[in-house]
């Protein structure tokens, strides 16, 4: 299906935030009810993330949709943390496009299937229980 066709389907479904949330929920349903996300962090933060048992943010945590194998943002030595967010946590306003996008429509135009798109997850922390693996971004080796 072409991008204009997908957008037409989304536009007929409701408002952009509702369409965006519905698309995220569909991705989660294709992954056993869990939305695959990736968080990247410099290696210097790894000890505190590990000690805290959580990725922490100030009301929001930056992530990429999908489980990335290579870094997108942390180009120096860092960690890639794969997260599976339960579908029950995917609500309008909880996961929004990163501020570099001009809203949900803009992100859907640039990333029609959302994979690779950057999002802000409105949580103070994402606990270790939601992580699936942690990788060294240089070697790809599992750290945990």
C-alpha positions, 0 to 999 in steps of 0.5 A: 500500500502506498504512503498516500493510501496509508495516510488516507486510511489513517485520516478516515480512522480519526484524529492524528493522535488516535491514528498514531496510537492505533498504529502503535497498538497494531505494531504491539499486537504483531509482537505478542501485545508488546511494542518494540522500542529501543533506548540508546545511552552513552556507556558512561550512564550504563552503571547507573541504569544497571544499578537503578534497574531502570531507564530514568527520565524526567517525565519522558524518555526518548526512544525509537520504534522497533528493536535497533541493532545499530545505534541511531543517535549515540555514535560514541561508545554506548548501550542499546536497550531493547524494550517491549512496552505492554499494549496497555501502556500505549495510550494517546499522550503517553507515546508521542512523536519526538519534538523534531516532528510536527505532530503525528501526521508528520511522523506518519508521513516520514515513517509510514510503518513507524519503525525507526521513528523517534518517540517520547514515552511519557514515563518517569522510568522504564524498569528492567522487567520491560527490557529484552536485551542490552547491547554494546553499540560498538560490538553488538555483544549482549551486556545483560 
